[in-house]
């Protein structure tokens, strides 16, 4: 087996070769990889669409809101697929680009530790 067929996880960055990107995208779409780590810079420079995305986790709010919507649009439409965004008060400016000023203010100033935003 090739190196990319023996692993459960993979990663892509803006420095990934075209061959590596093709192999990883194929492996992820076919279910060979359960987890795929990418960077916002990968999206910014490569703009690939990924197939078979079930869950998206952002460890911080993306600098460009377009990156957030791009990854959410790759999610399957099944009800058990989710997107998680981890943020703190210092992410206010980036969070505002995604959810708007009013919603951002509510999220940042809330005493709750977890929020759920549902979209249809």
Phi, psi and omega per residue, in radians:
X1 nan 2.623 3.073
X2 -1.258 2.808 -3.121
X3 -0.999 -0.633 -3.074
X4 -1.394 -0.121 3.105
X5 -1.688 -0.127 -3.101
X6 -1.746 -0.098 -3.021
X7 -1.870 2.712 3.103
X8 -1.627 -0.401 -3.116
X9 -2.237 2.793 3.121
X10 -2.579 2.930 3.123
X11 -2.453 2.608 3.074
X12 -2.362 2.413 3.067
X13 -2.388 3.103 3.127
X14 -1.141 -0.274 3.133
X15 -1.627 -0.066 3.137
X16 -1.141 2.416 3.113
X17 -1.232 2.783 3.124
X18 -1.040 -0.683 3.124
X19 -1.106 -0.787 3.125
X20 -1.091 -0.762 3.129
X21 -1.055 -0.788 -3.140
X22 -1.078 -0.807 -3.131
X23 -1.135 -0.740 -3.130
X24 -1.207 -0.762 3.116
X25 -1.049 -0.739 3.120
X26 -1.120 -0.828 3.134
X27 -1.067 -0.669 3.129
X28 -1.211 -0.768 3.140
X29 -1.104 -0.615 -3.121
X30 -1.469 -0.113 3.116
X31 1.560 0.113 3.095
X32 -1.106 -0.682 3.103
X33 -1.816 2.237 3.052
X34 -1.456 -0.520 -3.059
X35 -2.222 2.400 3.088
X36 -2.318 2.098 3.120
X37 -1.733 2.149 3.069
X38 -2.227 2.913 3.104
X39 -1.963 2.801 3.064
X40 -1.092 -0.584 3.106
X41 -1.163 -0.570 3.057
X42 -1.054 -0.831 3.100
X43 -1.054 -0.809 -3.050
X44 -1.066 -0.728 -3.071
X45 -1.595 -0.504 -3.037
X46 -1.825 -0.642 3.121
X47 0.989 0.651 3.107
X48 -1.406 2.633 2.982
X49 -1.786 2.372 -3.117
X50 -1.851 2.525 3.115
X51 -1.826 2.725 3.065
X52 1.243 0.568 3.125
X53 -1.487 2.140 -3.138
X54 -1.845 -0.620 -3.107
X55 -2.494 2.443 3.108
X56 -2.132 2.301 3.094
X57 -2.168 2.152 3.029
X58 -1.813 2.135 -3.140
X59 -1.398 -0.149 2.959
X60 -2.783 2.835 3.113
X61 -1.145 2.302 3.141
X62 -1.123 2.612 3.105
X63 -1.119 -0.671 3.140
X64 -1.884 2.099 -3.124
X65 -1.033 -0.494 3.123
X66 -1.031 -0.611 3.108
X67 -1.106 -0.747 3.135
X68 -1.059 -0.892 -3.114
X69 -1.164 -0.615 3.122
X70 -1.062 -0.818 -3.141
X71 -1.212 -0.639 3.104
X72 -1.162 -0.609 3.121
X73 -1.203 -0.250 3.086
X74 -1.472 -0.226 -3.133
X75 -1.153 2.499 3.007
X76 -1.151 2.845 -3.096
X77 -1.544 0.073 3.119
X78 -1.115 2.536 -3.060
X79 -1.164 -0.328 -3.102
X80 -1.570 0.067 3.109
X81 -1.573 2.441 -2.982
X82 -2.365 2.876 2.968
X83 -2.273 2.351 3.140
X84 -2.147 2.310 3.118
X85 -2.142 2.032 3.068
X86 -1.612 2.315 -3.111
X87 -2.618 2.888 3.035
X88 -2.360 3.123 -3.103
X89 -1.054 -0.481 3.141
X90 -1.266 -0.240 3.116
X91 -1.555 0.213 -3.053
X92 -0.908 -0.823 -3.105
X93 -1.116 -0.781 3.129
X94 -1.203 -0.690 3.129
X95 -1.125 -0.654 3.126
X96 -1.067 -0.618 3.115
X97 -1.134 -0.448 -3.085
X98 -1.581 -0.839 -3.010
X99 -1.877 -0.129 -3.117
X100 1.649 2.828 -3.034
X101 -1.119 -0.807 -3.076
X102 -1.136 -0.860 -3.133
X103 -1.133 -0.656 3.116
X104 -1.064 -0.800 3.135
X105 -1.038 -0.734 3.127
X106 -1.118 -0.759 -3.119
X107 -1.164 -0.799 -3.085
X108 -1.181 -0.664 -3.070
X109 -1.572 -0.054 -3.099
X110 -1.243 2.621 3.069
X111 -1.549 -0.175 3.102
X112 -1.248 2.630 3.114
X113 -1.683 -0.274 -3.120
X114 -2.329 2.417 3.112
X115 -2.280 2.594 3.076
X116 -2.195 2.186 3.067
X117 -2.000 2.099 -3.097
X118 -1.852 2.328 3.131
X119 -2.242 2.532 3.104
X120 -2.082 nan nan
